[in-house]
Amino acid sequence: MKAWKSWLGLTVLVIGAGSLLLILVGVNPIEGWIALIERSLGNPYGLSRVLERTAIFTVTALAFLLPFKAGIWNIGVEGQLMIGALAAYSIARLTSGFAGPFVLVFMFIAAAIGGMLWALLPALIRLRMAGKEILTTLMLNYVAIHIVRHFSNVIWKDEGYAFPITKLLPRTATFAGLPRSEIHTGIILAILILVLVIVFMRYFALGFDLRTHGGSLRTARFAGVNIRRIIMFSLLLGGAIAGIAGLIELSGGTPRLTDGIGLGLGYMGIPVALLANADPKKVPIAALFFAVLVVGSTGLNKLGVPAGVYEVLLGVAIMARLAFAGKEATVVR
Protein backbone atom coordinates (compact mmCIF):
# COMPACT_ATOMS: atom_id res chain seq x y z
CA MET A 1 0.00 0.00 0.00
CA LYS A 2 2.86 2.37 0.87
CA ALA A 3 4.43 1.80 -2.56
CA TRP A 4 1.19 2.72 -4.33
CA LYS A 5 0.88 5.87 -2.21
CA SER A 6 4.39 6.94 -3.20
CA TRP A 7 3.63 6.40 -6.90
CA LEU A 8 0.34 8.29 -6.53
CA GLY A 9 2.13 11.15 -4.82
CA LEU A 10 4.75 11.10 -7.58
CA THR A 11 2.06 11.34 -10.28
CA VAL A 12 0.27 14.21 -8.55
CA LEU A 13 3.51 16.15 -8.06
CA VAL A 14 4.61 15.67 -11.68
CA ILE A 15 1.18 16.79 -12.94
CA GLY A 16 1.35 19.84 -10.68
CA ALA A 17 4.90 20.74 -11.70
CA GLY A 18 4.11 20.12 -15.35
CA SER A 19 1.02 22.31 -15.20
CA LEU A 20 3.04 25.11 -13.67
CA LEU A 21 5.66 24.81 -16.41
CA LEU A 22 2.98 24.88 -19.10
CA ILE A 23 1.46 28.04 -17.60
CA LEU A 24 4.91 29.68 -17.53
CA VAL A 25 5.40 29.01 -21.26
CA GLY A 26 1.90 30.29 -22.06
CA VAL A 27 0.08 27.01 -22.68
CA ASN A 28 -3.21 25.93 -21.14
CA PRO A 29 -2.31 22.99 -18.85
CA ILE A 30 -5.45 21.05 -19.71
CA GLU A 31 -4.74 21.37 -23.45
CA GLY A 32 -1.11 20.42 -22.84
CA TRP A 33 -1.87 17.23 -20.93
CA ILE A 34 -4.56 16.24 -23.44
CA ALA A 35 -2.07 16.71 -26.29
CA LEU A 36 0.54 14.63 -24.44
CA ILE A 37 -1.87 11.76 -23.74
CA GLU A 38 -3.35 11.79 -27.24
CA ARG A 39 0.11 11.74 -28.80
CA SER A 40 1.39 8.89 -26.62
CA LEU A 41 -1.60 6.72 -25.68
CA GLY A 42 -4.47 8.04 -27.75
CA ASN A 43 -3.65 6.36 -31.07
CA PRO A 44 -2.26 2.98 -32.21
CA TYR A 45 1.02 4.42 -33.54
CA GLY A 46 1.68 6.43 -30.38
CA LEU A 47 0.88 3.43 -28.18
CA SER A 48 3.26 1.22 -30.17
CA ARG A 49 6.01 3.84 -29.81
CA VAL A 50 5.38 4.02 -26.06
CA LEU A 51 5.66 0.25 -25.71
CA GLU A 52 8.83 0.14 -27.82
CA ARG A 53 10.44 2.95 -25.80
CA THR A 54 9.33 1.20 -22.60
CA ALA A 55 11.10 -1.96 -23.74
CA ILE A 56 14.39 -0.25 -24.65
CA PHE A 57 14.34 1.90 -21.49
CA THR A 58 13.77 -1.25 -19.44
CA VAL A 59 16.78 -3.02 -20.94
CA THR A 60 19.14 -0.04 -20.62
CA ALA A 61 17.96 0.46 -17.03
CA LEU A 62 18.80 -3.16 -16.24
CA ALA A 63 22.25 -2.70 -17.82
CA PHE A 64 22.87 0.08 -15.28
CA LEU A 65 20.98 -1.52 -12.40
CA LEU A 66 22.85 -4.83 -12.20
CA PRO A 67 26.30 -3.28 -11.65
CA PHE A 68 24.70 -0.64 -9.42
CA LYS A 69 23.34 -3.36 -7.14
CA ALA A 70 26.96 -4.46 -6.73
CA GLY A 71 28.08 -0.93 -5.90
CA ILE A 72 29.45 -0.32 -9.41
CA TRP A 73 28.46 2.72 -11.47
CA ASN A 74 28.14 1.69 -15.10
CA ILE A 75 27.73 5.07 -16.81
CA GLY A 76 28.88 3.52 -20.10
CA VAL A 77 25.58 1.92 -21.11
CA GLU A 78 25.38 4.37 -24.03
CA GLY A 79 28.71 3.27 -25.53
CA GLN A 80 28.07 -0.41 -24.84
CA LEU A 81 24.72 -0.13 -26.61
CA MET A 82 26.33 1.50 -29.66
CA ILE A 83 29.12 -1.08 -29.88
CA GLY A 84 26.53 -3.84 -29.54
CA ALA A 85 24.55 -2.35 -32.42
CA LEU A 86 27.73 -2.07 -34.50
CA ALA A 87 28.67 -5.70 -33.82
CA ALA A 88 25.17 -6.88 -34.69
CA TYR A 89 25.05 -4.87 -37.92
CA SER A 90 28.51 -6.10 -38.95
CA ILE A 91 27.46 -9.72 -38.44
CA ALA A 92 24.33 -9.14 -40.53
CA ARG A 93 26.40 -7.64 -43.35
CA LEU A 94 29.05 -10.37 -43.23
CA THR A 95 26.67 -13.34 -42.96
CA SER A 96 23.69 -12.17 -45.02
CA GLY A 97 24.62 -14.59 -47.79
CA PHE A 98 24.46 -17.79 -45.75
CA ALA A 99 23.05 -17.21 -42.25
CA GLY A 100 19.45 -17.16 -43.44
CA PRO A 101 16.83 -17.24 -40.69
CA PHE A 102 19.52 -17.74 -38.03
CA VAL A 103 21.12 -14.36 -38.63
CA LEU A 104 19.27 -12.79 -35.66
CA VAL A 105 20.76 -15.45 -33.38
CA PHE A 106 24.28 -14.57 -34.53
CA MET A 107 23.48 -10.87 -34.20
CA PHE A 108 22.24 -11.43 -30.65
CA ILE A 109 25.47 -13.19 -29.69
CA ALA A 110 27.60 -10.53 -31.38
CA ALA A 111 25.72 -7.68 -29.70
CA ALA A 112 26.09 -9.25 -26.26
CA ILE A 113 29.81 -9.91 -26.79
CA GLY A 114 30.36 -6.41 -28.20
CA GLY A 115 28.77 -4.74 -25.19
CA MET A 116 30.61 -7.07 -22.84
CA LEU A 117 34.00 -6.34 -24.40
CA TRP A 118 33.32 -2.59 -24.20
CA ALA A 119 32.74 -3.01 -20.45
CA LEU A 120 35.84 -5.18 -20.02
CA LEU A 121 38.38 -2.33 -20.11
CA PRO A 122 36.75 -0.35 -17.26
CA ALA A 123 36.50 -3.58 -15.27
CA LEU A 124 40.22 -4.31 -15.75
CA ILE A 125 41.17 -0.73 -14.88
CA ARG A 126 39.07 -0.96 -11.70
CA LEU A 127 40.71 -4.26 -10.68
CA ARG A 128 44.30 -3.62 -11.76
CA MET A 129 44.71 0.11 -11.10
CA ALA A 130 41.79 0.92 -8.78
CA GLY A 131 40.49 3.33 -11.44
CA LYS A 132 37.02 4.81 -10.99
CA GLU A 133 34.62 3.04 -13.33
CA ILE A 134 32.29 6.03 -13.21
CA LEU A 135 34.90 7.94 -15.24
CA THR A 136 36.23 5.17 -17.49
CA THR A 137 32.78 3.97 -18.55
CA LEU A 138 31.69 7.55 -19.21
CA MET A 139 34.73 8.42 -21.33
CA LEU A 140 34.36 5.27 -23.43
CA ASN A 141 30.92 6.51 -24.52
CA TYR A 142 32.58 9.21 -26.61
CA VAL A 143 35.07 6.75 -28.07
CA ALA A 144 32.18 4.48 -29.08
CA ILE A 145 30.40 7.36 -30.82
CA HIS A 146 33.41 8.03 -33.06
CA ILE A 147 33.98 4.33 -33.81
CA VAL A 148 30.36 3.84 -34.86
CA ARG A 149 30.50 7.06 -36.87
CA HIS A 150 33.58 5.79 -38.76
CA PHE A 151 31.94 2.46 -39.57
CA SER A 152 28.61 4.00 -40.63
CA ASN A 153 30.19 6.80 -42.66
CA VAL A 154 33.18 4.95 -44.14
CA ILE A 155 33.47 1.18 -43.64
CA TRP A 156 29.83 0.19 -44.17
CA LYS A 157 28.80 3.21 -46.22
CA ASP A 158 26.48 2.46 -49.12
CA GLU A 159 28.36 3.68 -52.19
CA GLY A 160 25.08 4.19 -54.01
CA TYR A 161 24.42 7.35 -52.02
CA ALA A 162 26.31 10.63 -52.07
CA PHE A 163 25.80 11.18 -48.34
CA PRO A 164 26.95 8.75 -45.63
CA ILE A 165 24.34 6.06 -45.07
CA THR A 166 24.48 2.30 -44.70
CA LYS A 167 22.43 -0.34 -46.47
CA LEU A 168 19.21 -1.54 -44.93
CA LEU A 169 19.35 -4.83 -43.06
CA PRO A 170 17.76 -7.84 -44.80
CA ARG A 171 14.31 -8.77 -43.52
CA THR A 172 15.70 -11.85 -41.78
CA ALA A 173 17.87 -9.54 -39.66
CA THR A 174 14.95 -7.49 -38.31
CA PHE A 175 12.34 -8.28 -35.69
CA ALA A 176 8.98 -9.34 -37.08
CA GLY A 177 5.87 -7.41 -36.18
CA LEU A 178 3.36 -8.83 -33.74
CA PRO A 179 0.01 -9.83 -35.31
CA ARG A 180 -2.53 -7.00 -35.67
CA SER A 181 -0.20 -4.40 -34.21
CA GLU A 182 2.69 -2.11 -35.09
CA ILE A 183 4.85 -3.56 -32.28
CA HIS A 184 7.91 -5.68 -33.10
CA THR A 185 8.94 -8.90 -31.37
CA GLY A 186 12.00 -7.26 -29.84
CA ILE A 187 9.66 -6.35 -26.97
CA ILE A 188 9.41 -10.06 -26.16
CA LEU A 189 13.21 -10.19 -25.90
CA ALA A 190 13.13 -7.24 -23.48
CA ILE A 191 10.52 -9.00 -21.32
CA LEU A 192 12.62 -12.18 -21.31
CA ILE A 193 15.70 -10.26 -20.16
CA LEU A 194 13.67 -8.63 -17.37
CA VAL A 195 12.38 -11.99 -16.14
CA LEU A 196 15.86 -13.53 -16.23
CA VAL A 197 17.32 -10.63 -14.24
CA ILE A 198 14.59 -10.88 -11.59
CA VAL A 199 15.09 -14.65 -11.28
CA PHE A 200 18.87 -14.29 -11.16
CA MET A 201 18.81 -11.62 -8.46
CA ARG A 202 16.33 -13.51 -6.30
CA TYR A 203 17.20 -17.19 -6.63
CA PHE A 204 20.87 -17.48 -7.64
CA ALA A 205 23.77 -17.46 -5.19
CA LEU A 206 25.75 -15.15 -7.45
CA GLY A 207 22.87 -12.68 -7.41
CA PHE A 208 22.94 -12.75 -3.61
CA ASP A 209 26.71 -12.20 -3.62
CA LEU A 210 26.24 -9.27 -5.98
CA ARG A 211 23.69 -7.61 -3.67
CA THR A 212 25.82 -8.34 -0.61
CA HIS A 213 28.84 -6.65 -2.21
CA GLY A 214 26.74 -3.58 -3.04
CA GLY A 215 25.24 -3.40 0.43
CA SER A 216 28.43 -3.64 2.46
CA LEU A 217 31.97 -4.47 1.41
CA ARG A 218 32.84 -5.60 4.95
CA THR A 219 29.85 -7.94 5.06
CA ALA A 220 30.75 -9.32 1.62
CA ARG A 221 34.30 -10.12 2.77
CA PHE A 222 32.98 -11.71 5.97
CA ALA A 223 30.59 -13.85 3.91
CA GLY A 224 33.46 -15.01 1.68
CA VAL A 225 32.29 -13.20 -1.44
CA ASN A 226 34.91 -13.05 -4.19
CA ILE A 227 35.14 -9.26 -4.58
CA ARG A 228 37.14 -9.27 -7.80
CA ARG A 229 34.76 -11.74 -9.44
CA ILE A 230 31.71 -9.66 -8.50
CA ILE A 231 33.21 -6.45 -9.94
CA MET A 232 34.18 -8.17 -13.18
CA PHE A 233 30.95 -10.13 -13.50
CA SER A 234 28.61 -7.21 -12.79
CA LEU A 235 30.25 -4.92 -15.33
CA LEU A 236 30.45 -7.60 -18.01
CA LEU A 237 26.83 -8.62 -17.50
CA GLY A 238 25.70 -4.99 -17.60
CA GLY A 239 27.70 -4.52 -20.81
CA ALA A 240 26.16 -7.61 -22.39
CA ILE A 241 22.62 -6.40 -21.59
CA ALA A 242 23.43 -2.94 -22.99
CA GLY A 243 24.76 -4.57 -26.18
CA ILE A 244 21.49 -6.50 -26.54
CA ALA A 245 19.66 -3.19 -26.18
CA GLY A 246 21.67 -2.06 -29.21
CA LEU A 247 20.36 -5.03 -31.17
CA ILE A 248 16.76 -4.23 -30.16
CA GLU A 249 17.19 -0.64 -31.28
CA LEU A 250 18.88 -1.65 -34.55
CA SER A 251 16.62 -4.49 -35.65
CA GLY A 252 13.44 -3.04 -34.19
CA GLY A 253 13.83 0.56 -35.33
CA THR A 254 15.23 1.88 -38.60
CA PRO A 255 17.11 -1.21 -39.81
CA ARG A 256 20.36 0.48 -40.73
CA LEU A 257 23.45 1.60 -38.83
CA THR A 258 23.65 5.34 -38.24
CA ASP A 259 26.21 7.44 -36.41
CA GLY A 260 23.52 8.49 -33.95
CA ILE A 261 22.01 5.10 -33.18
CA GLY A 262 21.06 4.79 -29.55
CA LEU A 263 22.09 8.32 -28.61
CA GLY A 264 20.44 9.18 -25.30
CA LEU A 265 19.00 5.72 -24.72
CA GLY A 266 21.87 4.53 -22.54
CA TYR A 267 21.78 7.63 -20.38
CA MET A 268 18.00 7.35 -20.08
CA GLY A 269 18.40 3.97 -18.40
CA ILE A 270 20.06 5.63 -15.39
CA PRO A 271 17.09 7.80 -14.27
CA VAL A 272 14.71 4.92 -15.07
CA ALA A 273 16.64 2.65 -12.68
CA LEU A 274 16.76 5.37 -10.03
CA LEU A 275 13.06 6.10 -10.40
CA ALA A 276 12.43 2.36 -9.87
CA ASN A 277 14.58 2.56 -6.72
CA ALA A 278 16.93 -0.03 -8.25
CA ASP A 279 14.20 -2.68 -8.05
CA PRO A 280 14.03 -4.77 -11.26
CA LYS A 281 10.32 -5.48 -10.74
CA LYS A 282 9.54 -1.74 -10.75
CA VAL A 283 11.71 -0.92 -13.76
CA PRO A 284 8.93 -1.47 -16.37
CA ILE A 285 6.65 0.95 -14.48
CA ALA A 286 9.32 3.65 -14.41
CA ALA A 287 10.20 2.94 -18.05
CA LEU A 288 6.54 3.27 -19.08
CA PHE A 289 6.28 6.57 -17.19
CA PHE A 290 9.33 7.93 -19.01
CA ALA A 291 8.18 6.56 -22.37
CA VAL A 292 4.83 8.36 -22.12
CA LEU A 293 6.60 11.65 -21.38
CA VAL A 294 9.17 11.19 -24.16
CA VAL A 295 6.70 10.14 -26.87
CA GLY A 296 3.99 12.55 -25.72
CA SER A 297 6.40 15.50 -25.68
CA THR A 298 6.09 15.73 -29.47
CA GLY A 299 2.44 16.64 -28.93
CA LEU A 300 3.51 19.42 -26.58
CA ASN A 301 5.97 20.72 -29.17
CA LYS A 302 3.08 21.40 -31.55
CA LEU A 303 1.61 23.70 -28.92
CA GLY A 304 4.85 25.68 -28.80
CA VAL A 305 6.21 24.04 -25.64
CA PRO A 306 10.06 23.90 -25.64
CA ALA A 307 11.53 20.42 -26.11
CA GLY A 308 13.38 20.59 -22.80
CA VAL A 309 10.21 20.77 -20.70
CA TYR A 310 9.74 17.00 -20.56
CA GLU A 311 13.36 16.64 -19.40
CA VAL A 312 12.56 18.97 -16.50
CA LEU A 313 9.59 16.74 -15.69
CA LEU A 314 11.86 13.69 -15.67
CA GLY A 315 14.09 15.40 -13.14
CA VAL A 316 11.09 16.34 -11.02
CA ALA A 317 9.88 12.73 -11.17
CA ILE A 318 13.19 11.39 -9.85
CA MET A 319 13.37 13.91 -7.01
CA ALA A 320 9.73 13.27 -6.12
CA ARG A 321 10.30 9.53 -6.15
CA LEU A 322 13.13 9.89 -3.65
CA ALA A 323 11.02 12.19 -1.51
CA PHE A 324 7.91 10.01 -1.41
CA ALA A 325 9.83 6.76 -1.01
CA GLY A 326 10.80 7.69 2.54
CA LYS A 327 12.99 5.00 4.00
CA GLU A 328 12.77 3.15 0.71
CA ALA A 329 14.66 6.06 -0.90
CA THR A 330 17.91 4.81 0.59
CA VAL A 331 18.28 2.28 -2.17
CA VAL A 332 18.49 -1.23 -0.79
CA ARG A 333 20.97 -3.07 -2.89
Order of alpha helices (4+ residues) and beta strands (2+ residues): alpha-alpha-alpha-alpha-alpha-alpha-alpha-alpha-alpha-alpha-alpha-alpha-alpha
